[in-house]
Amino acid sequence: MRILSDYSLTELCDELAGFPKFRAKQVFDAIIQAKDYEDTNLPKDMVEKLKSDYILKPIEILKVLTSRDGTKKYLLKLHDNNIVECVFLTQDYGNTICMSTQVGCRMGCKFCASTIGGKVRDLTAGEIIDQVIFAQKDIRELEEIANSHQGVDKTYAIQAGRELRVIVGADKVDDKTVETLSYDIAKKIQDEMTYPGQVKITVIRETRAVSFAK
C-alpha cells in the first residue's frame, strides 16, 4: 500500500476520482493538520476506503527528548519498523527542523551510529513531510487550547511552545478577567497535554487609539 501523504493535492484529486473533488482537498487538509479522519467531515465510506487502501499514519512517535533551550529530539518509527530521528530547534531568527531523509547512512563516519548498518532506504515524500507535521503538532495543540477560551482573538506559541502569547479583545475581557484567563488556560494545558518543563502563559489586553493628521 502507498502512503497517503506521499500524494500532492493534484495527485489526490486523480487518485480519489470516484469522490467529489472537494473531498480530495479535505483529505489533503487532514494530512497537513494531522487530524484523525474520523474527526473530519469525510463520509464514513470514504474513511473506510482510505483505511483499507492506504497507509494513513506512516510515522509513530516513540520518544521525545527536550533540552533546556527548548530543542526537541523525536525518535520515530516508520510503518516498516525502521527507526529515524528528527530535531526541532529554536533560534533567534525562527525555528528549524532537522529531518531524516533516509534510513541509515553509507558515509561510514565512525562517530555516527546511523552509519553502523549502512544505508537501508530513502524516505518517501510523505515520511519526510510527516516529520514536519509531528514537530509542529504540539505547538498547534497549545494554541488551540488557548483559542478555545472566550474572549481570545489570537494565540502565538513562541520558544518552541515554552510560552504562549494570548491576545484578547479589550472589549471582551476586562483587566480583572485577564488573570483568571491565564490561570484557566494553564490549568487546561496541564489537564489535557503531556509536555516537558513548563509553559508560560502571557495574556495581553490592550486598547489602541488611531487618528490621522491630514
C-alpha positions in Angstrom: 0.0 0.0 0.0 1.1 3.5 -0.7 1.4 6.2 1.9 -1.4 8.7 1.6 0.7 11.7 2.5 3.0 10.9 -0.5 0.4 12.4 -2.8 0.2 16.1 -3.8 -3.2 17.7 -3.9 -3.4 17.3 -7.7 -2.5 13.7 -7.4 -5.1 13.1 -4.7 -7.8 14.5 -7.0 -6.8 11.9 -9.6 -6.4 9.1 -7.0 -9.8 9.8 -5.4 -11.6 10.4 -8.7 -14.5 8.3 -7.5 -15.4 11.0 -5.0 -16.2 14.7 -5.5 -13.1 16.9 -6.0 -13.6 18.9 -2.8 -13.2 15.6 -0.8 -9.6 15.4 -2.0 -9.0 18.9 -0.6 -10.5 17.7 2.8 -8.2 14.7 2.8 -5.2 16.9 2.0 -6.1 19.4 4.8 -6.4 16.4 7.2 -2.9 15.3 6.3 -1.4 18.7 6.8 -3.2 19.3 10.1 -2.5 15.8 11.4 -6.2 15.2 12.0 -7.8 11.8 12.5 -10.0 11.1 9.5 -12.9 10.2 11.8 -12.8 13.8 13.1 -13.3 15.4 9.7 -16.4 15.8 7.5 -15.4 13.0 5.3 -18.2 10.4 4.8 -17.8 7.1 6.6 -17.5 5.0 3.4 -14.6 7.2 2.2 -12.8 6.9 5.5 -13.1 3.1 5.3 -11.7 3.1 1.8 -8.7 5.3 2.9 -8.0 2.9 5.7 -8.1 -0.2 3.5 -6.2 1.2 0.5 -3.6 3.4 2.0 -1.1 3.8 4.9 -2.6 6.7 6.8 -0.1 7.0 9.6 3.4 6.1 8.3 5.2 7.5 11.4 4.8 6.9 15.1 6.5 8.9 17.8 8.4 6.6 20.1 10.1 9.1 22.3 10.6 12.9 22.7 13.7 14.4 24.4 13.7 18.1 25.3 16.7 20.1 26.3 16.8 23.2 28.5 16.9 25.5 25.5 13.7 24.1 24.0 15.3 21.8 21.4 13.2 18.7 20.9 14.6 15.4 19.5 12.0 12.9 18.2 12.6 9.2 17.9 10.2 8.0 15.1 9.2 4.5 14.0 8.2 4.2 10.3 5.5 1.9 9.0 8.0 -0.8 8.2 9.5 -0.7 11.7 12.7 1.2 10.7 13.7 4.0 13.1 14.7 7.6 12.3 15.1 10.8 14.2 14.2 14.5 13.6 15.1 17.5 15.7 13.2 20.7 16.3 15.5 23.7 17.2 14.6 27.2 18.3 16.8 30.1 17.2 16.6 33.9 17.4 15.6 34.2 13.8 12.9 31.4 14.0 12.6 27.7 14.3 14.4 25.0 12.3 13.5 21.3 11.8 16.3 18.9 11.0 14.7 16.0 9.2 15.8 12.5 8.2 15.7 11.8 4.5 16.9 8.2 4.6 17.2 5.2 7.0 20.8 4.6 7.8 23.8 6.1 6.0 26.6 4.8 3.8 29.2 7.5 4.7 30.9 5.4 7.3 31.6 8.1 9.9 32.9 6.3 13.0 31.4 8.8 15.4 27.8 8.4 14.0 25.5 5.5 14.9 23.4 6.0 11.8 26.1 4.5 9.6 26.6 1.2 11.5 24.1 -0.8 9.3 24.8 1.2 6.2 22.0 2.8 4.1 18.7 0.9 4.2 16.5 3.0 2.1 15.4 6.6 1.2 12.3 8.0 2.9 9.3 8.8 0.8 8.0 12.4 0.4 5.2 11.7 2.9 7.5 10.3 5.5 9.6 13.5 5.3 6.6 15.8 5.4 5.1 13.9 8.4 8.2 14.8 10.4 7.5 18.5 10.0 3.8 17.9 10.8 4.7 16.0 14.0 7.2 18.6 15.1 4.5 21.3 14.8 1.6 19.4 16.3 2.4 20.1 19.9 2.6 23.8 19.2 -0.7 23.8 17.3 -2.4 22.0 20.2 -1.2 24.6 22.7 -2.6 27.4 20.5 -5.9 25.6 20.0 -6.4 25.2 23.8 -5.9 28.9 24.4 -8.1 29.9 21.4 -10.9 27.8 22.8 -11.4 30.3 25.6 -14.0 33.1 25.3 -12.6 36.5 24.5 -9.3 35.2 22.9 -8.6 36.7 19.5 -5.3 35.1 18.6 -2.6 32.9 20.2 1.1 32.7 19.3 3.3 29.9 20.6 6.9 31.0 20.9 10.2 29.5 22.1 9.2 26.1 20.7 6.0 26.1 22.8 7.6 27.2 26.1 5.5 30.4 26.1 2.0 31.3 24.8 1.2 34.9 24.0 -2.6 35.2 24.1 -4.2 38.3 22.6 -7.6 39.1 23.9 -10.2 41.7 22.8 -10.2 44.7 25.1 -14.0 44.9 24.6 -14.4 41.2 25.5 -12.1 40.8 28.5 -11.6 43.2 31.4 -8.4 43.7 33.5 -9.7 41.5 36.3 -10.6 38.6 34.0 -7.1 38.6 32.4 -5.5 36.9 35.4 -8.3 34.3 35.6 -8.0 33.6 31.9 -4.2 32.9 32.1 -4.8 30.5 35.0 -7.7 28.7 33.2 -5.5 28.2 30.1 -2.6 26.9 32.1 -4.9 24.5 34.0 -6.4 23.2 30.8 -2.9 22.6 29.3 -1.9 20.7 32.5 -5.0 18.6 32.4 -5.1 17.8 28.7 -1.5 17.7 27.4 1.8 15.9 28.2 4.8 18.2 27.9 8.3 18.7 29.4 9.2 21.5 31.7 6.7 24.4 31.9 4.7 26.6 29.6 4.4 30.3 30.4 1.0 31.9 29.6 1.0 35.6 28.9 -2.4 37.2 28.3 -2.2 40.6 26.5 -5.0 43.1 26.6 -4.5 46.5 25.1 -6.6 49.4 23.8 -5.3 51.3 20.7 -6.5 54.7 19.5 -5.6 55.7 16.0 -6.0 59.1 14.4 -4.7 60.6 11.2 -3.4 64.1 10.6 -4.3 65.3 7.1 
